[in-house]
């Protein structure tokens, strides 16, 4: 079976979210639309005297469908995880946190939450009135009620 070139496949399309397209590209080196174009090209160039087995064709379509569904589910889970992280960050407002800094530990009250590319960053005011910004949530070692 001869397959024609796929160089005319568009790099992006609005049919799928960008994250899904990136996942497909990472997994196969091709976008989901490019994979579908390959199937259509197979159908176009198949030998009419030896057509593709129906079971094989349906199996390929089912596999591509499963890939797309898994990628869509993964994208949605990432959105849920980001929303959960944002909720956890906002719950820290007014609480006292401890942040390891070398051999010492910095303690302070969370006064603000900023979001850098969707990742929450906290601002802490220490007991001696210093403000420390851009602290990752992962660096917090302990959380206490505001004191």
Buried (B, 14 or more C-beta within 10 A) or exposed (E): EEEEEBEEBEEEEEEBBEBBBBBBBEEEEBBBBBBBBBBEBBEEEBEEEEEBEEEEBEEBEEEBEEBBEEBBEEBEEEEEEBEEBBEEBEEBEEBBBBBEEEEEEBBBBBBEBEEEEEBBBBBBBBEEEEEBEEBEBEEBEEEEEEE
